[in-house]
């Protein structure tokens, strides 16, 4: 049975009230939990593009590093499951780098209504909702290390909200679309947990499998996140976004087969901290994007000094 068929089958066996937190907790080994968390983070990543929405902006020196090190942590973690040879500290380094700008954001994260400088409740609510949804998306990246899906401080005293509210959707169909998005993520996480617990797929097979268990949820994701994907392609780099979109369908890596991509992926995952952290995030994104498609024999491949033109 094809991996997508196995995911679809197990998604259909899940109860309507499936609990992603409970199913993740029931997995016995940490590596499997890490894989499930990383795939949840991939699904939520488009919404992280809005981490800096609103007039309160901390600036790109905070917001862009959060986005860069989130996708870095996702990429490195995924690489560990697909290929041997990724150095042991690469994932920890990525998550440590993410923690620094994230702590600054969390310290400054405002009650947007206290900063309402334009007297528009609708605009202020939209800014706050988008930023908090993006922060929930980053919390799924943090789950790669925590091995559980955390509660965020701003959600703890609310009767509404869900840790899978990783998009901000307004308009006449907004409430219904959010419910569908939440449910789609729950089922996808549940299916991932189920195939691992039942031994239906190896961790490597699941890492290469489609992110969504059926065509309907995959199409829903396209409908709800396309604009955010365009933003990520523009801000981070088109090849970074291509790699992420490939994960939606599985199989190919950077347009080629798994073995053809091995050297490039492992070399990127093993790049030192200085590649990612010794220059502004704008330039690091540009260099990362080049590494995903550039000539591996080029002496500037993996350069720690290249800058975005």
C-alpha positions, 0 to 999 in steps of 0.5 A: 500500500502506498504511504498516502493510502496508509495515511488515508486509511488510518485517518479514517479510523480515528474518532471524531474527537481525536486528541493530538496531544493524547496520541503524541503522548501515547507514542513510546519513543522520543524519535517518533514524537519528534517526527510527528512534531516536525510534520505538525510544524511543517503544516503550521509554518505558512502562518508563521509568516505573520509573526510581525503583523501590526503596527507594534512591530519589533522589526525584521531583526526579531521577526525574520530570525524567528522565521529563518530558525524555525524553517532551519530547525524543521529542515534539520530535523526532517533531514535526520529522519531521511538520511544518515550523517547529520551531526548530532548537535545540528538540531539543538543549535537550530532550536537554540538560535530560535529561542533567542529572538523568540524570547524577545518577542514573548517579552514584548508581545503586547495586549494589542488593545492597549496599543490601539493607536487608530481606534479600530477594534477590527484592525487591532483584533486582526493584528493580535489574532495573526501574531498569536496564530503565528506564535502558535505555529512556532510553538509546534517547532518548539515541540520538536524539542519538548516532545509535546504540544505546549500551551502558550501563556496568552491562551491559558485563561481563554475559553476559546482558542486552540493550539492548532489555531495557527492561521488567522482567517477573517471574512464571512467564512472565517469561523467555518474555515478555522474549524476545518483547518483545526480539524484537518491538522488534528486528523493529520497528526492523528494519522501520523501517530497511528501509522507509527504506533501500528508499525505501518510505516518506518520513520523514514517512510513517514518523513517522505510521505505526504503531509496530509492524509487525503486530497481534501485536506491538502486542497484546503491547505492550498486554499487557506495558505497560498498567500502566505506561501507567496510571502515566504517565497519572497522573504525567505527565498523561492527554493526554501518554499519549494522544499516546503511545498514538496513535503506536502506531496512527499517523494521528491526532494528539491526536484530530484529523487531521494538518493540524488538529493542526499549529499546536498541535504546532508551538507546543508543540515551540517552547516555550522552555526556561523553560516546561520547566525554570523550575518543578518537573517536576510543574508542568511536566508539568501545563502540558505536558498542558494544552497538548496539549488546552487552548484555544490562545486561552487567555492561560494556554496555554503559561504558564511559571508555572502550577502543578498544583492 
